[in-house]
Amino acid sequence: MIAANQQDTSILAERKASGSKVIPFTIPEPIVGISILIPVFNYDARKLVSYLHEYYTDKRLDLEIICCDDGSSQFVKENQTLNNLEFCTYYKSKKNRGRSQTRNFLAQKASKDYLLFLDCDVLPKNVSFLQRYFNAISQGKEVVFGGLEYTPSIGKEQTLRWLFGIYREAFPLEQRILKPYEATLTSNLLIKKNIFKKVLFEESLTAYGYEDFVFVQNLQKRGIEIHQIANETYHLNVDKSEDYIEKVRTATRNLVYLYHTEILSEPTKIIKVYNKLKRLGLPVFLKWFYQIFRKRMEKNLISRKPSLTILDIYKASYFCYHIAKKP
């Protein structure tokens, strides 16, 4: 197995061996600008930014890179060096404001007509990465998702998050085209700025979880089409299983908040299950199930062979447990 901290190094090594990291390409007319927006939290963003910065050798391109650190405690000094790069701006928030506020802040600072949101822990798969987005723009596409992939293997302590990514996020292009809204994430998303201003990220979500879901749902509600192309990024920073379980609980609490505030225009699968149980007067049984079997479920989830079915049950039962708690 490949250790997690070796993945990005091995991917970059493959690019060097091929002779080039980025390749020259024909720029469609008229030339449009892209603001590359990278929210940063406790991760070294220099590998991604350095790779993207190579495109600045092509003076025909109208690009800028804007990073915003969301109150990190790690890699602070390393990431501050990004301000030394031409056409790159790095902001540092004194406190953690959440993924939604950080992304909206980045969009406010952007000066170009198109926004390319990239998570700080991704790395483009294709050497023609920006070319493919420029081609999509020249074809009149206003919202484009390039896709997500995971490396073929991972450390055993990261198996749960890796399996979830492989089977629930990294859909091939053919599947993404059939269900464009369900398959879209904002970790690799191009969107026209005037479209983004109509939607924005839900800033009441300050903790981890469901920011992408609400954003994409708002695009769908407005009838804004999301185009799918083969322009994947690798997700490199795969959480350890215990850390991911904590994120699952945090995200589920966000979902309870969304349920109470009626922000969602359509219910998630978990909410559909809860509503069905509620009509039958049964949510209490799933709440009890979580209380009784929590440790057993978690033992499976942190094992070398975690079950995604058990993860689904864990999420639904924790939802019923948390929603039953007094505010």
N, C-alpha and C positions, 0 to 999 in steps of 0.2 A: 504493500500500500504506500501511497505517496503522502507524506506528512503535510498538514495544512499549510505550514509556513514555507513549504517548498514549491507549492503549486504555481504561484505567480512567477517565481524564478525559472521554473522549467518551461513555462509558456513563453517567457521572454527569450530564453535560450533557443527555443525552436525558431523564433522569429529571426534571431541573429544568424542561425545556421542557414536559413533560407536566403540570406543575403540582404534583406531589407525589412524594416518594420512597417513603413508606409510606402505606398507606391504613387508615382505621378498619375494624374488623371485629368480628363477633359472636364472643365467646369461649365455647367450649363449656363446659358444666358437667359434673362439678365442675372447678374451676380447678386445673390442675397446673402445676408449675414446670419450667422448662427452664434448664439451665446451658449457656451457649454457650461452648465450649472451643476456643481458638485457639492452636495451637503456632506459634511465630514463629522464623524464622531468616533473618537478612540481608535483611529486607524491611520496608518501611514499612507497618505494619498499621493505621495511623490511618484510612485511607479506609474499610476494612471495618468497623472498630469504630465509627466515627462514624455510619456508615449504620445499623448495628444499634442503636446507642444511641438513635436517634430513637423506637424503640418504647417507651422509658421514659416518653414523654409520656402513654401510656395506663396509668394507675395500676392498672388491673385486672389487668395482666399480672404474673406471678411469674417474673421473669427475673434472671439474673446473667451477666456476661461475665467470663471468666477467661482471661488470656493468659499464656503462659510462653515466654520467650526461651531458646533452646537454645544459649547461648554464642556469640551473634552478635558480629561485629566491625563491622557496618554498621547504621545507623539506630538505634543504641542510645539516644542522647539523645532522638530523636524519639519512639520507642516508650515511653520511660519516662513521657512526659506522659499516657499512658493511665490512670495511677493517679490523675490529677486528675478523671477522670470518675466520676460517681456510679454505683454498682452495677458498677463495673469494677475488677478487680484484675489487676495486672501483676507477674509474677515474672520474675526474671533469674537464670539458671543461670551459674555461673562457668566451667563447661566444657561442651563439647558431649557430651551424653549419648545422643543419637540420638532418632529420631522415636518409637520405641516407648516408651521410658522417659518421654519428655516427655508423651505422651498419657496414659499411666497416671497420671503425677503430676497432671495436670489433672483427671482423673476422681476422684482422691483428694480434691482440694480442692473438688469440686463439692458443693453442698448440696441440689440439686433432684432430683426423681424421674427426669427425663429429661436426657440429655446430647446436645447437638448439636455434633458435631465439624465445624469448618470450617478449612480451610487458610487461612493468612494472606494468600495471593495470589489469593483468589477474591472475587467480588462477585455478590450475588444478581441473577438475571435479572428476577424478578418482584417488583412492588411489594407483592404479597400473600404474600411469602416465609414469614414466620412463621405467618400465618394457615393456610397449607396444611399446615404441620407440626402446628399445634394441631388442625386438622380430622382429620388422620391419627390423632392421639392419641385424639380423641373417638370414633373408629371402632374403637378397641381395638388399633391397630397398635403393636407394641413395637420393631421395627427397621425403619427407613424410609430409603431412598436417594432423593435428589431428582434426581440426574443432574448431568451436567457438559457444558458447551458451550465452544466457542472462538469468538473473533471471526472474521468472514469473511476477513480478510487479516492479514498479519503481515510483519515485516521479512524480507528475503531471507536474512539470516544465522541466522534461527530456523526455517527451513522444515522441517527434519527433525523437530523436536519438535512443531511445529504439525501436520504430516501425521500423525504417530503419534497425537496427541491426537484429531484429526478422525476417523480410521479405526479406532482401537483403543480409544478411551476414550469418546468423545461419542456413545454409542448413543442413538437415539430411544427413547421410552418403550415402543413396541410391541416392540422387540427386547429391551429390558431385562426386560420382563415374561416373555418366553419363556425367558431365561437369567438369572435374578435374581442368582445368585451370581457368575457369570463377569463380569457387567456392573457390579458394585458396587465403589466406591472409598470411602475414608474421608475424603475431602476435603469431603464434604457429607452427613454421615450422622447421623441421629437414632436413638438407642438408649436403651431404658429402663435405668436405672442398675443395677438388680438383675440384668439380663441381662448387662450389660457385665462385672460382677464375676465372672461364671462363665467368661468367655473371656479378657479382657485382651489386650494386645499382647505379642508375644514379645520380651522385653527382652534376650535374647542377641543380637538383631540391632541392633547399634549403628551400623552404617554404612547408607547409603542402599540401599533396594531390598527388595521382597517383604514388607514389613510388612503392607500391606493384604491381600495374597494369603493369608498365613498366618492373619490375623485372620478373614477371610471364610470361609476353609476350616474354621476351628474352629467358626464359627457353623453351617455346613452339617453338619459332623460331629455336632453336638448336635441337629440337626433344628430349628434356630431359623430361622423363615421371615423373609426379607427382602422387604419390600413396596416396590414401585417406584411413584413418583409423578412428575408433571411439576412439578418445583420446582428447576430447574437453577441452578447458579452458573457464571459465566464464569471460566475459568482465565486469569489475566492475565499472570503472570510466566513467559512461555515461554522456555525456555533457548535460548541460542545453540547451534548445531549441535555445535561442538567441545566445549562444556561438557556437552552431553547425551551425547555419545559417552563421555566420562569417567564420567558417571553410569551409563551402560549397563555399562561394565566393572566398576564398583563393585557394581552390583546383581547382576551375573553371579557375582562372587566370593561374594556373599551366598548365591546359589543353590547354589554348590558346597558351602558350609558346611551349608546345609539338607539337601543330598543326603547328606552324610556323617553328620549327626546324626539323620537320619530323623525330623525334626520334621514334615515334610509327610505328611498322610494320603493324599493323591493326588498323583502326579507332575505337574509342569508339562509343557508341550509340549516344551520343550528337554530335559528329563530323559527324556521318552518317546523322543525322537530318539536321545539318548545310549545309553539302554538297548538300543534296537534295534541300534545300531551295535556296542555292546559284545558282544552275542550273536554278531555276525558277525565280531568281532575287528577292527573298522574305525575306532574312535575316533582312532587315531594319524593316519589320513589327513586327518581334519577338523582335527586339531591342526596338521599340516603345512600344510594349506590356509590356516589363519589366519596362520602364520608367513610364508608366501610371498606371500599376497594382502592382507595387512592394509592396507598403504598404499593399494592400489588401491581397496579397499572404502571406506576412510575418505575418499578423494578424492571418491568418489561421494556419500557421506553428508553431506559439508559443502558440496556443490554446490547450485545453485539447483533442481535436479531430482533429489533423492535418491530412492532406491528402498527401499520398506519390505521388499521381498523380500531385498535385499542386507543390510538391517539384521537380518533374521531369521537369515540365514546368518552374519553377523558375530557375533551373540550365541551361536549354537550352536557355531561354530568356536572362539570364545574360551572357552566352557565346556569344550570338550575340551582346549584348550591349558592352561587353568588347573588342571583337575582332574588333569592328568598331571604337574604340578609336584610335587616332593617337599615334604611338610609342613615 
